[in-house]
Amino acid sequence: MMYTAFIKGLLLGMMLAISVGPVIFSIIKQSITSGHKGGFTFVAGVSSSDITMVVISQLFTELFRSLLGFKKEIGIGGSILLIAIGLFVLFFKKVKMNEDGTLKQEMRKRDYLKIYFSGYFMNTLNPSVIAFWLVIATSVVGYSFSYRLIMFATCLTFVLISDIAKVLLAGKIRQKLTLKNIHIINQISGIILIGFGVALIWGTLEFAQKLQ
């Protein structure tokens, strides 16, 4: 039984790890422009969000289910956040280089806090993430606590490890990038985030219209 929980958690973790969304692009972008610490900080925010989702979905299933009643509001909020971050990255994010060609990093504690919370809220204000955890929570509601603990712990651990791997991989790429290339990456990342934001708000409004 516990072996089944481990396998199920592993499969869920793989599903989350390979899913394409704004978070994966932001992990890579933060790792390239802010270094390993910035990437790990963003990943910590995303991981904290997932843990929050799991805890709420298990302890307050009905409350968690009621959040879907605010799918329109959450979707619009998430869309605005993505578009705002995308616009900032596209037009205002500046990248500086040292004389030796390496990226200049002048990160303060508050900068890391901003990165952490941007990861947390980018993941939390995504209706598809809420729906995902609700479906999973509902599917295992009749199982024992130990089964659910192993399944969710395996899933979250796998996702965290895969996100850390993305940060390390982006760090290797980062060492070979020029200022011009990093600027292009920032622009592409900004456009992708804006695109996800527009797509999310379009999908949210379309979904709300169908319910009327």
C-alpha positions in Angstrom: 0.0 0.0 0.0 2.8 2.4 0.9 4.7 1.4 -2.2 1.6 2.4 -4.2 1.5 5.8 -2.5 5.2 6.3 -3.3 4.7 5.4 -7.0 1.6 7.6 -7.2 3.5 10.5 -5.6 6.4 10.1 -8.0 4.1 10.1 -11.1 2.3 13.2 -9.8 5.7 14.9 -9.2 6.8 14.0 -12.7 3.6 15.5 -14.1 4.1 18.8 -12.3 7.9 18.9 -13.0 7.4 18.6 -16.8 4.3 20.8 -17.1 5.0 24.0 -19.1 3.9 27.2 -17.4 5.1 30.6 -16.3 6.8 29.2 -13.2 9.4 27.1 -15.2 10.4 30.1 -17.3 10.7 32.3 -14.2 12.9 29.7 -12.5 15.3 29.7 -15.4 15.1 33.5 -15.8 15.8 34.2 -12.1 18.7 31.7 -12.1 20.3 33.4 -15.1 19.8 37.0 -14.0 20.0 36.6 -10.2 22.4 33.7 -9.8 21.9 30.4 -7.9 20.7 32.2 -4.8 18.0 34.1 -6.7 16.9 30.8 -8.4 16.8 28.9 -5.2 14.9 31.7 -3.5 12.3 31.6 -6.2 12.0 27.8 -6.0 11.6 28.1 -2.2 8.6 30.4 -2.8 7.0 28.0 -5.3 7.7 25.0 -3.0 6.1 26.9 -0.1 3.1 27.6 -2.2 2.7 23.9 -3.1 3.0 22.9 0.6 0.4 25.5 1.5 -1.9 24.1 -1.1 -1.5 20.5 0.1 -2.0 21.4 3.8 -5.1 23.5 3.0 -6.5 20.8 0.7 -6.1 18.2 3.4 -7.2 20.1 6.5 -9.9 22.3 4.9 -11.1 20.4 1.9 -14.4 22.3 1.7 -12.7 25.6 2.1 -10.2 24.6 -0.6 -13.1 23.6 -2.8 -14.9 26.9 -2.3 -11.8 28.7 -3.7 -12.8 27.4 -7.1 -16.0 29.5 -6.6 -13.7 32.5 -6.9 -11.9 31.1 -9.9 -12.7 34.3 -11.9 -11.2 36.6 -9.3 -8.2 34.4 -8.6 -7.6 34.0 -12.4 -7.7 37.7 -13.0 -5.5 38.4 -10.0 -3.0 35.9 -11.2 -3.2 37.3 -14.7 -2.5 40.8 -13.5 0.5 39.6 -11.5 2.0 37.7 -14.5 1.4 40.7 -16.9 2.9 43.1 -14.3 6.0 41.0 -13.8 6.3 40.5 -17.6 6.1 44.2 -18.3 8.7 44.9 -15.6 11.1 42.3 -17.0 10.5 43.4 -20.5 10.9 47.2 -20.1 12.5 47.9 -16.7 14.7 45.0 -15.7 18.4 46.1 -16.0 21.3 43.7 -16.3 24.8 44.9 -15.4 28.1 43.3 -16.0 31.4 43.4 -14.2 34.7 44.3 -16.0 35.6 40.6 -16.3 32.3 39.9 -18.1 30.5 38.3 -15.3 27.1 39.4 -14.1 27.1 42.1 -11.5 24.9 41.0 -8.5 24.0 43.5 -5.8 21.2 41.5 -4.2 19.9 42.8 -0.8 17.7 40.8 1.7 14.6 42.6 0.5 15.5 41.6 -3.1 15.5 38.0 -2.1 12.2 38.5 -0.3 10.7 40.0 -3.4 11.9 37.0 -5.4 10.5 34.6 -2.8 7.1 36.1 -2.7 6.9 36.5 -6.5 7.4 32.7 -6.7 4.9 32.0 -4.0 2.1 34.2 -5.4 2.8 33.3 -9.1 2.2 29.7 -8.1 -0.7 30.4 -5.7 -2.7 32.7 -8.0 -2.9 30.1 -10.7 -6.4 28.5 -10.9 -5.0 25.4 -12.6 -2.8 24.8 -9.6 -5.7 25.1 -7.2 -7.8 22.8 -9.4 -4.9 20.2 -9.6 -4.5 20.0 -5.9 -8.2 19.8 -5.3 -8.6 16.9 -7.7 -5.7 15.1 -6.1 -7.0 15.8 -2.6 -10.5 14.6 -3.5 -9.1 11.4 -5.1 -7.3 10.3 -1.9 -9.8 11.5 0.7 -10.6 8.0 1.7 -7.0 6.8 2.2 -5.1 6.7 5.4 -3.0 9.6 6.7 0.2 7.7 6.2 -0.7 6.9 2.6 -1.4 10.6 1.8 1.7 11.7 3.7 3.9 9.5 1.6 2.2 10.4 -1.6 2.3 14.2 -1.1 5.8 14.1 0.4 7.2 12.1 -2.6 5.4 14.4 -5.1 6.7 17.6 -3.5 10.2 16.3 -3.0 10.5 15.3 -6.6 9.2 18.6 -7.8 11.6 20.5 -5.5 14.6 18.4 -6.8 13.6 18.9 -10.4 13.3 22.7 -9.8 16.7 22.7 -8.1 18.1 20.9 -11.1 16.7 23.6 -13.4 18.4 26.3 -11.3 21.8 24.5 -11.5 21.4 23.9 -15.3 20.5 27.5 -15.8 23.6 28.5 -13.7 25.9 26.6 -16.1 24.3 28.3 -19.1 24.6 31.7 -17.3 28.4 31.5 -17.2 28.6 31.5 -21.0 26.1 34.3 -21.7 26.9 37.8 -22.8 25.1 41.0 -21.7 23.3 41.1 -25.0 22.1 37.4 -24.7 20.9 38.0 -21.2 19.0 41.0 -22.3 17.4 39.0 -25.0 16.5 36.2 -22.5 14.9 38.9 -20.3 12.8 40.2 -23.2 11.7 36.6 -24.2 10.9 35.8 -20.5 8.8 39.1 -20.2 6.9 38.3 -23.4 6.2 34.7 -22.3 4.9 35.9 -18.9 2.7 38.5 -20.5 1.5 35.9 -23.0 0.6 33.5 -20.1 -1.1 36.3 -18.3 -3.3 37.2 -21.3 -4.1 33.6 -22.0 -5.0 33.0 -18.3 -7.3 36.0 -18.2 -8.9 35.1 -21.5 -9.5 31.5 -20.3 -10.8 32.7 -17.0 -13.3 35.1 -18.5 -14.4 32.5 -21.1 -14.9 29.9 -18.4 -17.0 32.4 -16.3 -19.1 33.2 -19.4 -19.9 29.5 -19.9 -21.1 29.2 -16.3 -23.6 32.1 -16.8 
